[in-house]
């Protein structure tokens, strides 16, 4: 059982618990991107187990008629073992999702995984493109703090999927990344401007930064390009509900038994999250 101090950021340990959370936020017009917690497996059994749970989760989402999709980390599907393992397990989930009309996001991890992740995304997005026939599709995340991302964003412009734009959360080396946060923020703004001008919709704005949120709205008003906001469970949820009154908003909702390390990252990355956790511990 997840303790109260952590359940602000993690929806539970079971599919039933996460689907109940999805049902709750759907009532506030916020949709869900559901993620089973797990990453960096170096053996096949946990890879097979998580892939099987994702296939079952896809079926549950479809049968529940909830506004939700799923998101998967490449290293969770065996990328650390081999790219062939990752492709095999990812395709099994994408095939199931295509059969049930459920969207699949592929998360982005550190820079060493970027090529394998983008190559898999492009292949499956093109292979399983339904030409707008259902809600199914494939999406991928790009990180503005990587110097290569401008070229990647141009490459992905004609791929029939969605792209989530984020600043980037990994501690990348200076040789490949912009380590200054202000530079990363400006890069994200520039990348969004390119996308709103050149993409035919399918833009996910993954940020809690008011500056980025306002910028995305301004770009939407200028170019009329379809987009959605994507924000984390437990972070600025009041803003999510306010935005959902006018824009499409998705909440990234993690669940599963491997919640402790995820919760630790959420608490340490923002001062307000740390204050919330301390209040919970002290009972104030």
Residue frames relative to the residue before (quaternion, step in Angstrom):
aa qw qx qy qz dx dy dz
X 1.0000 0.0000 0.0000 0.0000 0.00 0.00 0.00
X 0.3905 -0.7215 0.5233 0.2304 3.56 -0.87 0.96
X 0.4207 -0.7254 0.4767 0.2636 3.62 -0.72 1.00
X 0.6732 -0.5228 0.3389 0.3983 3.60 -1.18 0.53
X 0.6026 0.5778 -0.3659 0.4113 3.59 1.06 -0.63
X 0.7552 0.3844 -0.2040 0.4903 3.61 1.11 -0.64
X 0.6208 0.6087 -0.3589 0.3396 3.60 1.06 -0.54
X 0.4535 0.6335 -0.4787 0.4049 3.55 1.24 0.23
X 0.7849 0.3517 -0.1460 0.4888 3.56 1.04 -0.83
X 0.7495 0.2783 -0.1555 0.5802 3.59 1.26 -0.37
X 0.4206 -0.7755 0.4243 0.2045 3.56 -0.70 1.12
X 0.7489 -0.3006 0.2134 0.5507 3.60 1.20 -0.18
X 0.5488 -0.6232 0.4498 0.3289 3.53 -1.30 -0.10
X 0.7525 0.3715 -0.1876 0.5104 3.59 1.21 -0.38
X 0.6360 -0.5188 0.3979 0.4099 3.60 -1.20 0.38
X 0.6278 0.5443 -0.3468 0.4351 3.60 0.96 -0.77
X 0.6662 0.5009 -0.3076 0.4589 3.59 0.96 -0.83
X 0.6787 0.4819 -0.3121 0.4579 3.58 0.88 -0.85
X 0.6507 0.5102 -0.3268 0.4577 3.60 1.00 -0.73
X 0.6103 0.5307 -0.3526 0.4708 3.58 1.11 -0.57
X 0.6300 0.5114 -0.3312 0.4816 3.59 1.04 -0.73
X 0.6256 0.5331 -0.3324 0.4624 3.58 0.98 -0.83
X 0.6405 0.5278 -0.3233 0.4546 3.57 0.94 -0.89
X 0.6540 0.5256 -0.3108 0.4466 3.59 0.99 -0.81
X 0.7256 0.4166 -0.2711 0.4759 3.59 0.79 -0.91
X 0.5533 0.5892 -0.3968 0.4350 3.60 1.15 -0.48
X 0.6234 0.5499 -0.3368 0.4422 3.56 1.07 -0.66
X 0.6913 0.3994 -0.2572 0.5444 3.58 1.29 -0.32
X 0.5515 -0.6573 0.3538 0.3723 3.58 1.30 0.44
X 0.5213 0.5777 -0.4430 0.4451 3.58 1.17 0.56
X 0.2918 -0.7551 0.5665 0.1543 3.57 -0.87 1.01
X 0.3792 -0.7553 0.5025 0.1821 3.58 -1.24 0.27
X 0.1633 -0.7011 0.6835 0.1209 3.49 -1.30 0.66
X 0.1536 -0.8420 0.5152 0.0451 3.57 -0.20 1.30
X 0.0571 -0.8033 0.5926 -0.0160 3.55 -0.88 1.05
X 0.2878 -0.7148 0.6142 0.1703 3.55 -0.88 1.02
X 0.4015 -0.7514 0.4691 0.2328 3.58 -0.52 1.15
X 0.4270 0.6552 -0.5342 0.3210 3.54 -0.97 0.97
X 0.1584 0.7892 -0.5777 0.1355 3.58 -0.98 0.78
X 0.8493 0.2264 -0.1597 0.4494 3.52 -1.40 0.35
X 0.2055 0.7604 -0.5756 0.2197 3.53 0.73 1.14
X 0.1540 -0.7963 0.5786 0.0856 3.57 -0.99 0.82
X 0.6881 0.3585 -0.2892 0.5606 3.57 1.28 0.41
X 0.6032 -0.6287 0.3681 0.3247 3.57 -1.12 0.67
X 0.6100 0.6004 -0.3942 0.3348 3.68 0.81 -0.78
X 0.7073 0.4211 -0.3088 0.4766 3.68 0.73 -0.82
X 0.5768 0.5682 -0.3740 0.4524 3.59 1.15 -0.55
X 0.6775 0.4843 -0.2862 0.4738 3.57 0.83 -1.01
X 0.6547 0.5325 -0.3143 0.4346 3.56 0.95 -0.89
X 0.6972 0.4601 -0.2807 0.4726 3.59 0.87 -0.94
X 0.6237 0.5300 -0.3466 0.4583 3.59 1.01 -0.73
X 0.6488 0.5090 -0.3153 0.4695 3.57 1.00 -0.81
X 0.6539 0.4994 -0.3255 0.4660 3.59 0.97 -0.77
X 0.6223 0.5269 -0.3469 0.4635 3.60 1.04 -0.68
X 0.6464 0.5092 -0.3341 0.4597 3.60 0.93 -0.79
X 0.6519 0.4974 -0.3050 0.4843 3.56 1.03 -0.79
X 0.6345 0.5350 -0.3217 0.4557 3.57 1.04 -0.82
X 0.6161 0.5435 -0.3385 0.4587 3.57 0.99 -0.81
X 0.6632 0.4971 -0.2999 0.4725 3.57 0.94 -0.89
X 0.6445 0.5224 -0.3198 0.4577 3.59 1.00 -0.83
X 0.6380 0.5253 -0.3240 0.4605 3.58 0.98 -0.86
X 0.6686 0.5079 -0.2997 0.4530 3.56 0.89 -0.95
X 0.7047 0.4698 -0.2690 0.4587 3.58 0.91 -0.92
X 0.6715 0.5166 -0.2972 0.4403 3.59 1.11 -0.63
X 0.3103 -0.7769 0.4872 0.2507 3.56 1.28 -0.37
X 0.3713 0.7192 -0.4948 0.3165 3.56 1.09 0.77
X 0.4786 -0.6257 0.5272 0.3187 3.56 -1.29 0.41
X 0.4072 0.7067 -0.4685 0.3396 3.56 0.12 1.28
X 0.0943 -0.7402 0.6608 0.0809 3.52 -1.35 0.44
X 0.4190 -0.7008 0.5105 0.2697 3.61 -1.24 -0.05
X 0.1454 -0.7738 0.6116 0.0777 3.55 -1.27 0.50
X 0.1399 -0.8268 0.5442 -0.0266 3.53 -0.84 1.12
X 0.3303 -0.7235 0.5682 0.2115 3.58 -1.06 0.75
X 0.5385 -0.6481 0.4277 0.3272 3.64 -0.86 0.87
X 0.6831 0.4788 -0.3101 0.4561 3.60 0.90 -0.82
X 0.5629 0.5760 -0.3793 0.4554 3.57 1.26 -0.30
X 0.7310 0.3853 -0.2113 0.5220 3.56 1.17 -0.63
X 0.7192 -0.5239 0.2410 0.3876 3.57 1.13 0.64
X 0.3123 0.7677 -0.5168 0.2144 3.62 1.13 0.34
X 0.6268 0.5331 -0.3415 0.4543 3.60 1.09 -0.62
X 0.6298 0.5006 -0.3329 0.4919 3.59 1.23 -0.38
X 0.7227 -0.3359 0.2485 0.5505 3.55 0.96 -0.90
X 0.5765 -0.6048 0.4187 0.3558 3.56 -1.10 0.68
X 0.6144 0.5545 -0.3569 0.4331 3.59 1.08 -0.61
X 0.6225 0.5280 -0.3333 0.4718 3.58 1.08 -0.71
X 0.6450 0.5283 -0.3043 0.4607 3.56 0.93 -0.95
X 0.6751 0.4946 -0.2979 0.4592 3.60 0.85 -0.96
X 0.6570 0.5290 -0.3150 0.4350 3.57 0.91 -0.92
X 0.7131 0.4451 -0.2636 0.4731 3.59 0.83 -0.98
X 0.6294 0.5318 -0.3395 0.4536 3.59 1.01 -0.76
X 0.6657 0.5036 -0.3201 0.4480 3.57 0.88 -0.87
X 0.6168 0.5446 -0.3640 0.4365 3.59 1.01 -0.67
X 0.6690 0.4768 -0.2957 0.4875 3.59 1.06 -0.73
X 0.6473 0.5197 -0.3181 0.4580 3.57 0.96 -0.88
X 0.6324 0.5282 -0.3351 0.4570 3.61 0.98 -0.78
X 0.6619 0.4935 -0.3013 0.4770 3.56 0.93 -0.90
X 0.6565 0.5125 -0.3114 0.4575 3.58 0.95 -0.85
X 0.6351 0.5260 -0.3315 0.4583 3.57 1.02 -0.77
X 0.6452 0.5279 -0.3155 0.4533 3.57 1.01 -0.78
X 0.7778 0.3460 -0.1598 0.4998 3.57 1.08 -0.74
X 0.4838 -0.7054 0.4190 0.3045 3.60 1.24 0.11
X 0.4822 0.6492 -0.4387 0.3918 3.58 1.06 0.80
X 0.4300 -0.7199 0.4907 0.2367 3.58 -0.87 0.98
X 0.1786 -0.7800 0.5948 0.0771 3.57 -1.13 0.77
X 0.1583 -0.7606 0.6248 0.0775 3.57 -0.86 1.05
X 0.2070 -0.7296 0.6357 0.1439 3.55 -1.17 0.69
X 0.3375 -0.7504 0.5345 0.1933 3.58 -0.54 1.15
X 0.3399 -0.7042 0.5772 0.2354 3.55 -1.28 0.38
X 0.2016 -0.7722 0.5922 0.1114 3.56 -0.97 0.89
X 0.8049 -0.2622 0.1509 0.5104 3.63 -1.04 -0.50
X 0.7426 -0.4847 0.2514 0.3877 3.56 -1.29 0.47
X 0.5975 0.5860 -0.3684 0.4049 3.60 1.14 -0.51
X 0.6996 0.4575 -0.2597 0.4835 3.60 1.22 -0.38
X 0.4386 0.7534 -0.4330 0.2293 3.59 1.25 -0.24
X 0.6810 0.4942 -0.3121 0.4412 3.61 0.77 -0.96
X 0.6750 0.4914 -0.3039 0.4589 3.59 0.83 -0.93
X 0.6604 0.5135 -0.3070 0.4538 3.57 0.99 -0.82
X 0.6937 0.4674 -0.2839 0.4687 3.59 0.84 -0.94
X 0.6313 0.5299 -0.3423 0.4511 3.60 0.99 -0.75
X 0.6642 0.4899 -0.3050 0.4752 3.59 0.93 -0.87
X 0.6311 0.5383 -0.3301 0.4506 3.57 0.95 -0.86
X 0.6938 0.4788 -0.3001 0.4464 3.57 0.74 -1.03
X 0.6478 0.5235 -0.3309 0.4436 3.60 0.92 -0.84
X 0.7432 0.4160 -0.2428 0.4643 3.58 0.72 -1.03
X 0.6051 0.5480 -0.3670 0.4461 3.60 1.06 -0.62
X 0.6863 0.4546 -0.2843 0.4914 3.58 1.00 -0.79
X 0.6749 0.5134 -0.3065 0.4325 3.60 0.90 -0.89
X 0.7944 0.3053 -0.1492 0.5035 3.57 0.92 -0.87
X 0.3195 0.7463 -0.5180 0.2693 3.59 1.19 0.38
X 0.1935 -0.8061 0.5514 0.0934 3.58 -0.74 1.05
X 0.4510 -0.7225 0.4323 0.2961 3.57 1.29 0.31
X 0.7374 -0.4536 0.2336 0.4425 3.55 0.93 0.94
X 0.4470 0.7400 -0.4267 0.2657 3.59 1.23 0.14
X 0.7959 0.0381 -0.0319 0.6034 3.62 1.18 -0.36
X 0.6765 -0.4768 0.3609 0.4298 3.54 -1.30 -0.19
X 0.4941 0.6761 -0.4364 0.3291 3.60 1.21 -0.16
X 0.2695 0.7304 -0.6079 0.1562 3.52 -1.26 0.56
X 0.3642 -0.6979 0.5683 0.2395 3.53 -1.36 -0.04
X 0.0644 -0.7994 0.5972 0.0158 3.56 -1.02 0.82
X 0.1596 -0.7764 0.6032 0.0890 3.54 -1.28 0.39
X 0.3912 -0.7101 0.5387 0.2293 3.55 -1.25 0.46
X 0.0894 -0.7617 0.6373 0.0747 3.57 -1.13 0.71
X 0.3058 -0.7799 0.5325 0.1210 3.54 -1.09 0.84
X 0.4308 -0.7533 0.4450 0.2210 3.54 -0.59 1.21
X 0.6368 0.5557 -0.3508 0.4032 3.61 1.08 -0.50
X 0.5993 0.5383 -0.3794 0.4552 3.62 1.20 -0.13
X 0.5039 -0.6833 0.4407 0.2914 3.58 -0.82 0.97
X 0.6485 0.5504 -0.3100 0.4248 3.60 1.08 -0.64
X 0.5404 0.7032 -0.3867 0.2528 3.58 1.13 -0.61
X 0.5679 0.5808 -0.4078 0.4169 3.64 1.03 -0.55
X 0.6702 0.4772 -0.3012 0.4821 3.59 0.91 -0.87
X 0.6404 0.5304 -0.3302 0.4468 3.59 0.98 -0.79
X 0.6526 0.5205 -0.3143 0.4522 3.57 0.95 -0.86
X 0.6400 0.4973 -0.3277 0.4854 3.60 1.01 -0.71
X 0.6319 0.5423 -0.3235 0.4495 3.60 0.99 -0.82
X 0.7407 0.4483 -0.2271 0.4458 3.59 0.93 -0.89
X 0.4222 0.7561 -0.4405 0.2365 3.58 1.25 -0.20
X 0.7813 0.3155 -0.1813 0.5071 3.63 0.99 -0.72
X 0.4498 0.6598 -0.4742 0.3707 3.59 1.22 0.33
X 0.4058 -0.7535 0.4637 0.2291 3.63 -0.76 1.00
X 0.5236 0.5963 -0.4467 0.4132 3.58 0.57 1.17
X 0.5321 -0.5896 0.4802 0.3724 3.54 -1.25 -0.44
X 0.1825 -0.7636 0.6095 0.1099 3.56 -1.23 0.55
X 0.2265 -0.7520 0.6078 0.1173 3.54 -0.91 1.03
X 0.1913 -0.7887 0.5791 0.0777 3.57 -0.78 1.07
X 0.0638 0.7871 -0.6081 0.0812 3.58 -0.76 1.11
X 0.6037 -0.5496 0.4190 0.3974 3.58 -1.26 0.26
X 0.4780 -0.6449 0.4561 0.3841 3.58 0.98 -0.86
X 0.1939 -0.8318 0.5170 0.0569 3.55 -0.67 1.14
X 0.6076 0.5827 -0.3593 0.4027 3.59 1.22 -0.24
X 0.4616 -0.6701 0.5154 0.2686 3.55 -1.13 0.75
X 0.0214 -0.8496 0.5250 -0.0470 3.55 0.22 1.34
X 0.5528 -0.6197 0.4375 0.3449 3.63 -1.12 0.55
X 0.6256 -0.5718 0.3880 0.3620 3.56 -1.15 0.66
X 0.5802 0.6104 -0.3775 0.3850 3.60 1.10 -0.53
X 0.7998 0.2591 -0.1307 0.5255 3.60 1.10 -0.55
X 0.7873 0.3207 -0.1307 0.5100 3.59 1.20 -0.32
X 0.4480 -0.6061 0.5778 0.3130 3.50 -1.41 0.32
X 0.2004 -0.8251 0.5206 0.0898 3.56 -0.39 1.21
X 0.5810 0.5510 -0.3807 0.4625 3.59 1.26 -0.19
X 0.4623 -0.7219 0.4387 0.2697 3.58 -0.66 1.09
X 0.6317 0.5272 -0.3427 0.4535 3.60 1.01 -0.72
X 0.6378 0.5120 -0.3321 0.4700 3.59 1.01 -0.73
X 0.6439 0.5143 -0.3239 0.4647 3.57 0.99 -0.79
X 0.6267 0.5310 -0.3335 0.4627 3.58 1.04 -0.74
X 0.6688 0.4883 -0.3020 0.4722 3.58 0.94 -0.86
X 0.6192 0.5363 -0.3420 0.4605 3.57 1.03 -0.74
X 0.6481 0.5143 -0.3215 0.4606 3.57 0.95 -0.85
X 0.6444 0.5112 -0.3250 0.4667 3.58 0.94 -0.80
X 0.6665 0.4978 -0.3032 0.4648 3.59 0.94 -0.85
X 0.6527 0.5118 -0.3136 0.4623 3.59 0.97 -0.83
X 0.6414 0.5128 -0.3227 0.4706 3.57 1.00 -0.78
X 0.6346 0.5234 -0.3438 0.4530 3.58 0.96 -0.75
X 0.6352 0.5135 -0.3290 0.4740 3.58 0.98 -0.81
X 0.6828 0.5010 -0.2944 0.4428 3.56 0.87 -0.97
X 0.6684 0.4940 -0.3143 0.4586 3.60 0.85 -0.86
X 0.6794 0.4787 -0.2902 0.4744 3.57 1.11 -0.61
X 0.8201 0.3064 -0.1197 0.4682 3.60 0.91 -0.91
X 0.6466 0.5090 -0.3327 0.4606 3.61 1.16 -0.40
X 0.3768 -0.6960 0.5648 0.2338 3.53 -1.23 0.60
X 0.7623 -0.2792 0.1446 0.5657 3.57 0.69 1.13
X 0.6350 0.5711 -0.3743 0.3613 3.55 -1.26 -0.40
X 0.4657 0.6688 -0.4475 0.3681 3.59 1.12 0.62
X 0.1032 -0.7702 0.6273 0.0514 3.55 -0.89 1.01
X 0.1982 -0.7746 0.5934 0.0926 3.57 -0.74 1.09
X 0.0698 -0.8326 0.5494 -0.0115 3.56 -0.19 1.31
X 0.4639 0.6606 -0.4591 0.3710 3.56 0.15 1.28
X 0.2732 -0.7271 0.6024 0.1835 3.54 -1.27 0.57
X 0.4643 0.7034 -0.4192 0.3374 3.57 1.35 -0.08
X 0.4479 -0.7071 0.4695 0.2810 3.65 -0.61 1.05
X 0.6167 0.5550 -0.3465 0.4377 3.59 1.07 -0.69
X 0.6760 0.4718 -0.2848 0.4892 3.58 0.98 -0.84
X 0.6282 0.5371 -0.3381 0.4501 3.58 0.96 -0.82
X 0.6756 0.4823 -0.2935 0.4741 3.59 0.87 -0.94
X 0.6379 0.5364 -0.3260 0.4461 3.57 1.00 -0.82
X 0.6508 0.5162 -0.3144 0.4595 3.58 0.96 -0.86
X 0.6452 0.5142 -0.3223 0.4641 3.57 0.96 -0.81
X 0.6444 0.5146 -0.3172 0.4684 3.58 0.98 -0.84
X 0.6600 0.5000 -0.3108 0.4668 3.60 0.95 -0.82
X 0.6260 0.5286 -0.3317 0.4676 3.57 1.03 -0.76
X 0.6689 0.4897 -0.3024 0.4706 3.57 0.94 -0.82
X 0.6697 0.4999 -0.3009 0.4594 3.58 1.08 -0.68
X 0.8171 0.2771 -0.1156 0.4921 3.58 0.80 -1.03
X 0.3750 -0.7543 0.4674 0.2681 3.61 1.18 -0.39
X 0.4100 0.7332 -0.4552 0.2950 3.60 1.25 0.27
X 0.4766 -0.6669 0.4929 0.2919 3.58 -0.97 0.88
X 0.0954 0.7820 -0.6091 0.0917 3.55 -1.05 0.81
X 0.1920 -0.7547 0.6086 0.1519 3.53 -1.36 0.05
X 0.3827 -0.6718 0.5742 0.2691 3.54 -1.23 0.49
X 0.0811 -0.7754 0.6248 0.0417 3.56 -1.11 0.74
X 0.0506 0.8064 -0.5796 0.1059 3.56 -0.66 1.17
X 0.5688 -0.6376 0.4204 0.3052 3.55 -1.22 0.55
X 0.5548 -0.5577 0.5013 0.3603 3.52 -1.21 0.56
X 0.8197 0.2649 -0.2029 0.4656 3.55 -0.96 0.90
X 0.7054 0.4096 -0.2579 0.5178 3.60 1.25 -0.12
X 0.8457 -0.1170 0.0294 0.5199 3.57 -0.64 1.18
X 0.1251 0.8347 -0.5271 0.0990 3.58 0.89 0.86
X 0.5762 0.5738 -0.3866 0.4351 3.59 1.12 -0.52
X 0.6409 0.5081 -0.3134 0.4826 3.57 1.05 -0.77
X 0.6140 0.5516 -0.3502 0.4427 3.59 0.99 -0.78
X 0.6930 0.4735 -0.2848 0.4630 3.58 0.84 -0.94
X 0.6331 0.5217 -0.3322 0.4655 3.58 1.04 -0.71
X 0.6726 0.4947 -0.2983 0.4625 3.59 0.89 -0.92
X 0.6378 0.5649 -0.3258 0.4098 3.58 1.04 -0.80
X 0.5458 0.6086 -0.4048 0.4097 3.58 1.21 -0.26
X 0.7989 0.2467 -0.1211 0.5350 3.58 1.18 -0.50
X 0.7915 0.2486 -0.1132 0.5468 3.59 1.09 -0.68
X 0.5545 -0.5737 0.4709 0.3764 3.55 -1.29 0.27
X 0.0260 -0.8115 0.5816 -0.0502 3.56 -0.71 1.12
X 0.1068 -0.7679 0.6302 0.0434 3.54 -1.01 0.94
X 0.2245 -0.7427 0.6155 0.1382 3.54 -1.10 0.77
X 0.3510 -0.7177 0.5664 0.2023 3.56 -0.88 1.01
X 0.0568 -0.8438 0.5305 -0.0572 3.55 -0.36 1.33
X 0.1194 -0.8077 0.5745 0.0587 3.63 -0.37 1.18
X 0.0238 0.7744 -0.6322 -0.0037 3.53 -1.26 0.46
X 0.5028 0.6716 -0.4685 0.2769 3.55 -1.31 0.13
X 0.6724 -0.5376 0.3535 0.3659 3.53 -1.30 0.29
X 0.6766 0.4724 -0.2992 0.4791 3.60 1.16 -0.44
X 0.2188 0.8385 -0.4681 0.1727 3.57 0.89 0.97
X 0.5649 0.6662 -0.3895 0.2922 3.61 1.07 -0.63
X 0.6984 0.4570 -0.2926 0.4667 3.61 0.79 -0.94
X 0.6179 0.5315 -0.3492 0.4625 3.60 1.05 -0.69
X 0.6515 0.5130 -0.3106 0.4646 3.58 0.90 -0.91
X 0.6343 0.5364 -0.3317 0.4472 3.58 0.95 -0.84
X 0.6573 0.5061 -0.3180 0.4591 3.61 0.92 -0.86
X 0.6555 0.5152 -0.3204 0.4497 3.58 0.94 -0.86
X 0.6691 0.5068 -0.3044 0.4503 3.58 0.94 -0.86
X 0.7380 0.4513 -0.2407 0.4402 3.58 0.87 -0.93
X 0.6607 0.5583 -0.3321 0.3763 3.60 1.05 -0.54
X 0.7910 0.1897 -0.1080 0.5716 3.62 1.15 -0.41
X 0.5289 -0.6603 0.4320 0.3123 3.58 -0.91 0.93
X 0.6590 0.5140 -0.3308 0.4383 3.58 0.96 -0.80
X 0.6111 0.5339 -0.3526 0.4659 3.59 1.12 -0.60
X 0.6404 0.5173 -0.3179 0.4704 3.57 1.03 -0.79
X 0.6429 0.5132 -0.3271 0.4651 3.59 0.96 -0.80
X 0.6287 0.5317 -0.3347 0.4583 3.58 1.02 -0.81
X 0.6700 0.5019 -0.3027 0.4556 3.58 0.89 -0.90
X 0.6521 0.5099 -0.3176 0.4625 3.59 0.97 -0.81
X 0.6349 0.5177 -0.3352 0.4654 3.59 0.99 -0.77
X 0.6411 0.5238 -0.3248 0.4573 3.56 1.02 -0.79
X 0.6480 0.5144 -0.3139 0.4658 3.59 0.99 -0.83
X 0.7446 0.4220 -0.2141 0.4708 3.57 0.90 -0.96
X 0.4157 -0.7311 0.4498 0.3006 3.54 1.31 -0.22
X 0.5339 0.6143 -0.4066 0.4149 3.58 1.09 0.71
